Amino acid sequence: MQIVGWLWKPIRVNAAFFVFMFALGYLCTQTEIRLHLKGAKPYELSATELFFDLYVLCVLLTLIPQKVRIWIRGVIAFILYAVALIDMFCYVHFESTLTPTMLMLFFETTGREAGEFLDSYLGWDLITSKTGWILLIALLHILWAIFSAWWKKNQGDRSLMPFRIKRPVPLIPPIIGVFAFALFVYSAIACWPNKQAMVRLMSKANLGEVEHELTMKGCANLYLPIHRMVFSLYANRLASKQITQLLTTTKKVQVDSCDFRCPQIVLIIGESYNKHRSQLYGYDKPTTPCQLKHMQDSTLIAFTDVVAPWNLTSYVFKDVFSLYAVGDKGNWTDQPMFPEIFRKAGYHVTFLTNQFLPKAGEAVYDFSGGFFLNNPELSKLLFDDRNKRLHRYDDGIVKEMDARAIKKRYAHQLTILHLMGQHVDYRGRFPVKTRRKFAPADYPDKKLTEKRLQINADYDNATLYNDSIVEEVIRRFDHQNAIIIYMPDHGEECFNTLDYYGRNHSATIDYRLAREEFEIPFWIWASEPYRLSHPHVWEAIKRYRNRPYMTDLLPHTLLFLAGIHTKDYRKEYDVLNGDYNEKRPRLLKNSVDYNKLKRE
């Protein structure tokens, strides 16, 4: 009977701690819901898993002597309250719970900036918001601790109950113990998959693996503020390790000489672009009329057999920016970044992105893709100039480019434009009131619901708007000695072959999936001055447009176009070189060779 009664002891000797911590955790799980997701609900196992976590914690506390336990319990409570306050503060003011980016921004904040931030946000509004509920629980916890200490001091060893049972009923502790243990076993079984997922998440070797884990079904639910804090610290530690490696690699960059073969090189990186929704590749809707016109007058050459190495933006950016090629030994951080080579060769490098700027509420996907671009030290090595704010639509990036051109034009310049393109949600990627052309009625052949037909139409609307943005860029370089390369990061499903849109990260890669999510449009446009001054290069572009290609090799082609001579350039990776290796495996997600997939 006594042994069974001990099952209740962990909660009994830590009763106040258990109750208040449960109230704190449950409050956070029920109020901090992802605002930007329609129909979002609290984690369904929040109460069950919270009981499991607290019971285990109380068991560990019970093993510690009483005098030490009081202090350890106080420290743990203080940490949990502090993290919950930070998490709720982020939720109230930034509409997002604690993220790795928020923690990164905190580490980079100066004392003055922190003071100004606190002056702006600390006030009565903080208490009257949802943050006030956490402060209330903490206050009640403190008052209870004071009252308990006073009661024990004045009542000796008597119970805190207003009355005292001289002879406790012997069956009560065992009954409560059995009930507590049964609840513990039930909660352990229910939440065990999530615990396993947490262990998997926190045992990855780099941020890319972390991001990929979070795209899988059954990924970890970090349902408590303390979980999100630990994960944010973990993600930043992984990022720091890779930044250190990248900084070490930059010291090895060498440029022998540069011919400045093309004075103005522009790389436009789109987003989530399905190749088969472009007129350049036979689509029957007028989604790319400007590009089609340039292709018809032979100023734009569309490559026919190009794939992305991943269907995740962050992975693609790492592979595209690094001279590392998929299949090489080592890691992408072992090779230099092409913007730094351009800078050392004498090019002025501008990077304008409408996605990879640190913002408080960004998901781990953007953090994973932008951490190396946003690191202050590394960013200075990679870029001479970059934007500091994001824009509602991609025309803001064109305006930023114009503003820089008005201030100063550089004789030799590499301009990298990263657009939002057709990133979900599609309706938010173009001005709906003025630029909506396609409607559900334009797709009578698609057996979809009205809502899905509208989503499908808006994807084409976003593609059409993207075409207009690209045209604006081309116009600005039409009379310069310039070349423009366009590529999106990856493809996108949009009701082409399945009643599905987005990307399926956990699916087995077959040809159908590769066609929709990995095949991408890729083209090169050249101005008349460039075509006249570099006829051999232009002929190579036209001659080799049907070569099999994967965009992880893009840096080597860029180095050739610029005329940069360096030991890091490899001609077998340059699609415009006669020695290009056409038989190289094109490994999708570093696992499946696209060349061997059965085309159906």
FIBA-883217 format. One line per 5 residues: for each residue x, y, z of C-alpha. Coordinates in steps of 0.5 Angstrom, whole numbers, plus 500, padded with zeros to 3 digits. Layout:
<recs>
X/Y/Z ~ ...
</recs>
This chain:
<recs>
500/500/500 ~ 506/505/502 ~ 509/503/495 ~ 503/505/491 ~ 502/511/495
509/513/493 ~ 507/514/486 ~ 503/520/488 ~ 509/523/492 ~ 512/527/486
506/531/486 ~ 504/531/493 ~ 511/534/495 ~ 511/539/489 ~ 504/541/489
504/548/488 ~ 510/548/483 ~ 506/542/479 ~ 499/546/479 ~ 502/553/477
507/550/472 ~ 501/546/469 ~ 497/553/469 ~ 502/557/466 ~ 504/551/460
496/550/459 ~ 495/558/458 ~ 501/558/453 ~ 498/552/449 ~ 491/555/449
492/562/447 ~ 499/562/443 ~ 495/559/436 ~ 498/561/429 ~ 494/567/427
496/567/420 ~ 493/560/419 ~ 486/559/418 ~ 482/554/423 ~ 489/553/427
487/550/434 ~ 491/549/440 ~ 496/542/440 ~ 491/537/442 ~ 495/533/446
497/539/450 ~ 494/538/457 ~ 496/530/456 ~ 503/532/454 ~ 504/537/460
502/532/465 ~ 507/527/463 ~ 513/533/462 ~ 511/535/469 ~ 510/529/473
517/527/470 ~ 520/533/472 ~ 517/532/479 ~ 520/525/480 ~ 527/528/479
526/534/484 ~ 523/528/489 ~ 530/525/488 ~ 533/531/491 ~ 534/533/498
529/538/501 ~ 533/544/502 ~ 536/543/495 ~ 530/542/492 ~ 527/548/494
532/552/491 ~ 532/548/484 ~ 525/549/484 ~ 525/556/484 ~ 530/557/479
526/552/474 ~ 520/556/476 ~ 524/563/474 ~ 526/560/468 ~ 520/557/465
516/564/467 ~ 521/568/464 ~ 521/564/457 ~ 514/564/457 ~ 513/572/458
518/572/452 ~ 514/568/448 ~ 508/571/449 ~ 511/578/448 ~ 513/576/441
506/573/440 ~ 503/579/442 ~ 507/584/439 ~ 510/580/433 ~ 504/575/432
509/569/432 ~ 512/565/438 ~ 519/565/439 ~ 523/563/433 ~ 531/562/432
531/569/428 ~ 528/573/434 ~ 534/570/438 ~ 539/571/433 ~ 536/578/432
537/579/440 ~ 544/577/440 ~ 546/582/435 ~ 542/588/438 ~ 546/593/442
545/596/449 ~ 542/602/446 ~ 538/598/441 ~ 535/594/447 ~ 534/600/451
530/604/445 ~ 526/597/444 ~ 524/596/452 ~ 522/604/452 ~ 517/603/446
514/596/448 ~ 514/596/456 ~ 508/599/459 ~ 501/598/461 ~ 499/595/455
504/589/456 ~ 500/588/463 ~ 493/588/460 ~ 495/584/454 ~ 495/576/454
502/577/457 ~ 499/580/464 ~ 496/573/465 ~ 503/570/466 ~ 504/575/470
498/574/474 ~ 500/567/475 ~ 507/568/477 ~ 504/573/482 ~ 499/568/485
505/563/485 ~ 509/568/489 ~ 504/570/494 ~ 502/562/495 ~ 510/561/497
510/567/502 ~ 503/564/505 ~ 506/557/505 ~ 513/559/509 ~ 509/564/514
504/558/515 ~ 509/553/516 ~ 513/558/521 ~ 507/559/525 ~ 504/552/525
510/548/526 ~ 509/541/522 ~ 501/542/521 ~ 498/541/515 ~ 496/547/511
489/545/511 ~ 485/549/515 ~ 483/543/519 ~ 487/537/521 ~ 486/530/520
489/526/526 ~ 489/519/523 ~ 489/519/515 ~ 485/514/511 ~ 490/509/509
487/508/502 ~ 487/515/500 ~ 494/515/498 ~ 494/509/494 ~ 488/510/491
491/517/488 ~ 497/514/487 ~ 494/509/482 ~ 490/514/479 ~ 496/518/478
500/513/475 ~ 495/510/470 ~ 494/518/468 ~ 502/518/467 ~ 502/511/463
496/514/459 ~ 500/520/457 ~ 506/517/456 ~ 503/512/451 ~ 500/518/447
505/523/447 ~ 511/518/446 ~ 511/519/438 ~ 512/527/439 ~ 518/526/444
521/521/439 ~ 520/527/434 ~ 523/532/439 ~ 529/528/439 ~ 530/527/432
529/534/431 ~ 535/536/436 ~ 540/531/434 ~ 541/533/427 ~ 548/535/424
546/542/420 ~ 540/547/419 ~ 538/543/413 ~ 537/537/416 ~ 533/540/421
529/544/416 ~ 528/537/412 ~ 525/534/419 ~ 520/539/420 ~ 517/538/413
516/531/414 ~ 509/528/417 ~ 509/527/424 ~ 515/532/426 ~ 516/535/433
510/539/436 ~ 514/544/440 ~ 508/546/444 ~ 511/549/450 ~ 515/556/450
521/552/453 ~ 521/548/448 ~ 521/553/443 ~ 527/557/446 ~ 531/550/447
530/549/439 ~ 532/557/438 ~ 538/556/441 ~ 540/549/438 ~ 538/552/431
543/558/432 ~ 548/554/435 ~ 548/550/428 ~ 548/556/424 ~ 554/559/428
558/553/426 ~ 556/553/419 ~ 558/561/419 ~ 565/559/422 ~ 566/554/417
564/559/411 ~ 569/564/414 ~ 574/560/414 ~ 573/558/407 ~ 573/565/405
580/566/407 ~ 582/561/401 ~ 579/565/396 ~ 584/566/390 ~ 582/570/383
588/570/378 ~ 585/575/373 ~ 579/577/370 ~ 577/579/363 ~ 570/582/365
567/579/359 ~ 561/581/361 ~ 560/588/364 ~ 553/587/367 ~ 551/581/369
544/580/372 ~ 541/573/376 ~ 534/573/377 ~ 532/568/382 ~ 524/566/382
520/562/387 ~ 516/556/386 ~ 515/556/379 ~ 512/550/375 ~ 516/550/368
509/547/365 ~ 505/553/367 ~ 510/558/362 ~ 509/559/355 ~ 516/558/353
515/551/355 ~ 508/550/351 ~ 503/552/356 ~ 496/554/353 ~ 495/560/357
498/567/356 ~ 502/567/362 ~ 509/569/360 ~ 507/574/354 ~ 514/578/355
518/572/355 ~ 515/569/349 ~ 516/575/345 ~ 524/576/347 ~ 524/568/345
521/569/338 ~ 526/575/337 ~ 532/570/339 ~ 534/575/344 ~ 532/570/350
534/563/350 ~ 530/558/354 ~ 534/552/356 ~ 530/545/356 ~ 532/540/361
534/544/367 ~ 532/541/374 ~ 533/544/381 ~ 537/540/386 ~ 532/541/392
524/543/392 ~ 526/547/398 ~ 529/554/398 ~ 534/554/403 ~ 537/548/400
537/551/393 ~ 540/557/395 ~ 546/554/399 ~ 547/549/393 ~ 547/555/388
551/560/392 ~ 556/555/393 ~ 561/553/388 ~ 560/546/391 ~ 556/541/387
552/536/389 ~ 556/529/389 ~ 562/533/391 ~ 566/530/397 ~ 565/534/403
559/540/405 ~ 557/546/401 ~ 561/550/407 ~ 567/547/404 ~ 567/551/398
567/559/397 ~ 561/563/395 ~ 561/566/388 ~ 559/573/390 ~ 565/573/394
569/571/388 ~ 566/576/384 ~ 568/582/389 ~ 575/580/389 ~ 575/580/381
573/587/381 ~ 565/587/380 ~ 561/591/385 ~ 556/586/387 ~ 548/588/389
544/583/392 ~ 536/585/393 ~ 532/580/396 ~ 524/580/397 ~ 525/574/402
531/573/406 ~ 531/579/410 ~ 531/577/418 ~ 524/578/421 ~ 521/577/427
516/572/425 ~ 519/568/420 ~ 519/560/420 ~ 525/556/420 ~ 525/555/413
527/562/412 ~ 532/562/417 ~ 535/556/414 ~ 536/559/408 ~ 538/566/410
542/565/416 ~ 549/565/412 ~ 546/571/407 ~ 544/575/413 ~ 550/574/418
553/581/418 ~ 561/579/417 ~ 559/574/412 ~ 554/579/408 ~ 560/584/408
564/579/404 ~ 559/577/399 ~ 556/583/398 ~ 557/591/397 ~ 550/593/397
543/590/399 ~ 536/592/401 ~ 534/593/408 ~ 527/592/407 ~ 522/587/404
516/589/399 ~ 509/587/399 ~ 510/586/391 ~ 516/584/387 ~ 516/591/384
519/594/390 ~ 525/590/388 ~ 525/593/381 ~ 524/600/385 ~ 530/599/389
534/597/383 ~ 533/604/380 ~ 534/608/386 ~ 541/605/386 ~ 542/606/379
540/613/380 ~ 546/614/385 ~ 551/611/382 ~ 552/606/376 ~ 558/601/376
562/599/370 ~ 563/592/372 ~ 557/589/376 ~ 553/583/378 ~ 546/584/381
542/578/384 ~ 535/579/385 ~ 531/574/389 ~ 523/575/388 ~ 517/572/391
515/570/385 ~ 509/565/386 ~ 511/563/393 ~ 504/561/397 ~ 500/564/397
499/566/390 ~ 493/571/391 ~ 498/575/395 ~ 503/575/390 ~ 500/580/385
496/586/386 ~ 489/583/385 ~ 485/589/384 ~ 489/591/378 ~ 493/585/375
488/579/376 ~ 487/576/369 ~ 485/569/370 ~ 479/566/373 ~ 476/560/374
472/560/368 ~ 478/560/364 ~ 479/552/366 ~ 473/548/364 ~ 477/542/363
479/542/371 ~ 475/538/375 ~ 476/542/381 ~ 472/545/386 ~ 471/553/385
475/555/391 ~ 481/550/388 ~ 480/553/381 ~ 481/560/384 ~ 487/558/387
489/555/380 ~ 487/561/376 ~ 491/566/381 ~ 497/561/380 ~ 497/563/373
496/571/375 ~ 502/571/379 ~ 506/568/374 ~ 503/573/369 ~ 505/578/374
512/575/375 ~ 513/576/367 ~ 512/583/368 ~ 517/584/373 ~ 522/580/369
520/585/363 ~ 522/591/367 ~ 529/588/369 ~ 530/587/362 ~ 528/594/359
533/597/364 ~ 539/593/361 ~ 536/593/354 ~ 542/598/351 ~ 547/596/356
553/591/355 ~ 549/586/359 ~ 546/579/360 ~ 541/576/364 ~ 540/569/367
533/567/370 ~ 532/561/374 ~ 527/560/380 ~ 529/556/386 ~ 524/550/385
518/548/382 ~ 511/547/385 ~ 505/543/384 ~ 499/547/382 ~ 493/542/380
497/540/374 ~ 497/532/375 ~ 494/531/382 ~ 488/535/386 ~ 494/538/390
498/544/390 ~ 504/546/394 ~ 510/541/395 ~ 510/534/398 ~ 517/534/401
516/527/404 ~ 514/523/398 ~ 518/518/394 ~ 521/522/388 ~ 518/519/382
518/522/375 ~ 511/525/376 ~ 514/529/382 ~ 520/531/379 ~ 516/534/373
512/538/378 ~ 517/540/383 ~ 524/540/380 ~ 523/541/373 ~ 524/549/372
524/554/367 ~ 531/557/366 ~ 533/562/360 ~ 539/567/358 ~ 537/574/355
543/578/352 ~ 542/585/350 ~ 544/587/343 ~ 551/590/345 ~ 553/584/348
551/579/343 ~ 555/583/338 ~ 561/584/342 ~ 561/576/344 ~ 558/572/338
562/566/340 ~ 559/566/347 ~ 552/567/344 ~ 552/562/339 ~ 555/557/345
548/559/349 ~ 544/557/343 ~ 548/551/341 ~ 548/548/348 ~ 541/550/351
538/543/350 ~ 544/540/355 ~ 542/536/361 ~ 543/541/367 ~ 542/542/374
542/549/378 ~ 547/547/383 ~ 553/548/377 ~ 550/555/376 ~ 556/559/379
561/556/374 ~ 557/558/368 ~ 557/565/372 ~ 565/565/373 ~ 565/564/365
561/569/363 ~ 565/574/367 ~ 571/572/365 ~ 574/570/372 ~ 580/566/372
580/562/379 ~ 582/555/381 ~ 575/554/384 ~ 572/554/377 ~ 571/547/373
570/547/366 ~ 566/540/367 ~ 561/544/371 ~ 560/550/366 ~ 554/548/361
557/553/356 ~ 564/549/356 ~ 565/544/351 ~ 568/540/356 ~ 562/540/360
560/533/363 ~ 553/531/360 ~ 553/525/364 ~ 554/527/371 ~ 548/524/375
543/530/377 ~ 541/528/384 ~ 535/530/387 ~ 535/531/394 ~ 542/528/394
539/521/393 ~ 535/520/386 ~ 538/521/380 ~ 533/525/375 ~ 537/522/369
534/515/371 ~ 527/516/372 ~ 522/513/368 ~ 518/518/364 ~ 511/517/364
</recs>
